[in-house]
Amino acid sequence: MWINYPQTAYSLGVAPSFQSSELFNTSEMKKCSKCGEVKELVDFGNNIIMKDGLQPLCRDCKKDDDKKYRHSKYGLISQIYGSQKRRSQQYDYLNLAYTKVQFKEWIMKQLIFHILFKNWELANFDKSITPSCDRLDDYRGYSFDNIRIVTWDENRISYYKDAKDGINNKMAKPVIGTNIRTGESVEFNSCADAQRKTGIDNSHISDCCRKKVSINSYGNKYVTQSAGGYKWKFKNVNT
């Protein structure tokens, strides 16, 4: 007795046609606990602590909540502290001198923080005036005696000014120039700083400090030693 089983794509030797998403029952829906809309499961992010493995809020509502938190005082404080922690690890500073809780307590007592935060709110959260923390001495880590509250733009301007002047900038090297005629020595924060104060070209000063080897018109090699009437070297270099 023959039994006629239903024919399938596999029994006919033909690959079944379906989208990979059909492997999962995307017809299932979930109700967002905030907006109340019933949406497909793909509209919810993952959350392993939830029974269904998904966020209770849909992606749009979660994004809106996250934005509101970032624009709150405690949300901003968390961002600032997180940035300090990352920078401390990145640049091998000592561990932060305070915990997140201590930092929150400290900054909430600073009147300037509340003034800057209010201005930030009134400006519709303009990035340039976001409250920020600037270190007074970039060679030291984050501690309450080494930070001040400024706007993001003030922090940025301070950073580039210090880098330009060679102050609190680990990439810039102090230089010493010795007057060839008088033997008098002068010290500057960087080659760029020396140029601004002496008028001697920055690149020529750098060539001296780095003992650049050049070739004269006769094809002979020579080491650049002086520029603008001064012999130049990096500080802490004996020769």
C-alpha positions in Angstrom: 0.0 0.0 0.0 1.4 3.3 -1.0 1.1 6.4 1.2 1.2 9.7 -0.6 3.0 12.2 1.6 2.6 15.9 0.8 5.3 17.1 -1.5 7.7 19.7 -0.1 10.5 21.8 -1.6 13.1 19.5 -0.1 11.4 16.3 -1.5 11.4 17.8 -5.0 15.0 18.7 -4.7 14.3 22.4 -4.8 15.8 24.8 -2.3 13.0 26.5 -0.2 12.5 30.2 -0.8 12.3 32.3 2.3 14.1 35.3 3.9 16.5 34.6 6.7 14.3 36.7 9.0 11.5 34.2 8.5 13.6 31.7 10.5 12.5 33.8 13.5 8.9 34.4 14.0 8.9 38.1 13.2 5.1 38.1 13.3 5.4 38.2 17.1 4.8 41.7 18.4 5.7 43.5 21.6 4.1 46.6 23.3 6.5 49.4 24.3 6.1 50.2 28.0 6.5 54.0 27.3 4.7 54.9 24.1 2.3 52.0 24.3 2.6 51.2 20.6 2.7 47.5 19.6 5.7 47.0 17.4 7.7 44.2 15.8 10.5 42.6 17.9 13.2 44.1 15.7 12.1 47.5 17.0 13.4 46.6 20.5 17.0 46.4 21.5 18.5 43.4 23.4 18.5 43.2 27.2 19.6 39.9 28.6 18.2 40.5 32.1 14.7 40.7 30.7 12.6 37.5 30.5 12.1 37.9 26.7 15.7 39.2 26.2 14.5 42.6 24.9 14.3 46.1 26.1 10.9 47.2 27.6 11.1 50.4 25.5 11.2 50.5 21.8 14.3 51.8 20.1 12.8 55.2 19.4 11.7 55.7 23.1 15.0 54.3 24.4 16.9 56.8 22.2 14.7 59.6 23.4 15.3 58.6 27.1 19.0 58.3 26.6 19.1 61.8 25.0 17.2 63.3 27.9 19.5 61.6 30.4 22.6 63.0 28.7 21.1 66.5 28.9 20.4 66.2 32.6 22.8 67.2 35.3 23.5 63.7 36.6 23.8 62.4 33.0 26.3 65.1 32.1 28.3 64.5 35.3 28.5 60.7 34.5 29.8 61.6 31.0 32.4 63.9 32.4 33.6 61.3 35.0 33.6 58.6 32.3 35.8 60.8 30.1 38.2 61.5 33.0 38.5 57.8 33.7 39.2 56.9 30.0 41.8 59.7 29.7 43.5 58.5 32.9 43.9 55.0 31.4 44.9 56.2 28.0 47.7 58.5 29.2 48.8 56.4 32.2 47.9 59.0 34.8 47.4 57.8 38.4 44.0 56.6 39.3 41.4 59.2 39.8 41.7 60.8 43.2 38.0 60.5 43.7 35.1 58.1 43.1 32.1 58.9 40.9 30.0 59.6 44.0 32.6 62.0 45.4 32.9 63.7 42.1 29.1 64.2 41.9 29.0 65.6 45.4 31.9 68.0 44.6 30.6 69.3 41.3 27.0 69.8 42.6 28.4 72.2 45.2 30.1 74.3 42.5 27.9 77.4 41.7 29.7 77.8 38.3 28.5 74.4 37.2 24.8 75.2 37.7 25.2 78.6 36.0 26.9 77.0 33.0 24.4 74.2 32.9 21.5 76.7 32.8 23.1 78.6 29.9 23.6 75.2 28.1 19.9 74.4 28.5 18.8 77.9 27.3 21.1 77.5 24.2 19.4 74.2 23.3 22.4 72.2 24.4 24.9 73.9 22.1 28.1 71.7 22.3 30.4 74.7 22.5 29.1 75.8 25.9 28.7 72.4 27.5 30.0 72.4 31.1 33.4 70.7 31.2 36.3 70.0 33.5 39.8 71.3 32.6 43.0 70.3 34.4 45.1 73.2 35.6 48.3 71.1 35.1 48.1 68.5 32.3 51.1 66.7 33.7 49.1 65.8 36.8 46.0 63.5 37.0 42.5 64.4 38.0 42.1 65.7 41.6 39.9 68.4 43.1 42.9 70.8 43.5 43.8 70.3 39.8 40.5 70.8 38.0 38.2 73.7 37.2 34.8 73.9 35.6 34.7 75.7 32.2 32.7 75.4 29.0 33.7 72.8 26.3 34.9 75.7 24.1 37.0 77.2 26.8 38.5 73.8 27.5 39.3 73.4 23.8 40.8 76.9 23.4 42.9 76.4 26.5 44.2 73.1 25.2 45.3 74.5 21.8 46.8 77.6 23.4 48.8 75.5 25.8 49.9 73.2 23.0 51.0 76.3 21.0 52.9 77.8 23.9 54.4 74.5 24.9 52.7 74.7 28.3 51.2 71.5 29.8 51.8 69.7 26.6 53.8 66.5 26.6 54.4 66.7 22.9 56.2 70.0 23.0 59.8 70.1 24.2 61.4 73.1 26.0 64.4 74.6 24.2 67.4 76.6 25.2 69.1 79.1 23.0 72.7 80.4 23.8 73.7 83.7 22.3 76.8 83.1 20.2 78.2 86.6 20.9 77.4 87.0 24.7 77.1 83.4 25.8 73.8 84.3 27.5 71.2 81.5 27.5 67.4 81.8 27.3 64.8 79.1 27.7 61.4 78.7 25.9 58.5 76.3 26.3 58.9 75.1 22.7 60.3 75.9 19.3 57.1 77.7 18.4 57.3 79.7 21.7 60.9 80.7 20.8 59.9 81.9 17.4 57.2 84.1 18.8 59.5 85.7 21.3 62.7 86.0 19.2 61.4 86.2 15.6 63.7 83.3 14.6 62.1 80.8 12.3 60.6 77.8 14.2 61.9 75.2 11.6 65.5 76.5 11.8 65.4 76.3 15.6 64.1 72.7 15.4 66.8 71.8 12.9 69.4 72.9 15.4 67.8 71.0 18.2 67.5 67.8 16.1 71.0 68.2 14.7 69.7 68.1 11.2 72.3 67.0 8.6 72.3 69.2 5.5 74.4 69.5 2.3 76.0 72.8 1.3 76.6 74.0 -2.2 79.9 72.1 -2.4 78.2 68.8 -1.7 79.6 68.6 1.8 77.5 67.5 4.8 77.2 69.6 7.9 75.2 69.6 11.1 72.9 72.6 11.7 74.0 74.1 15.0 72.8 77.7 15.1 70.0 80.0 13.9 69.4 83.7 14.4 72.7 84.2 16.3 71.9 81.4 18.9 73.0 77.9 19.3 69.9 75.8 20.1 69.3 72.5 21.9 66.4 70.8 23.6 66.4 71.2 27.4 68.0 68.4 29.4 70.3 67.6 26.4 73.9 68.1 27.3 75.5 68.3 23.9 
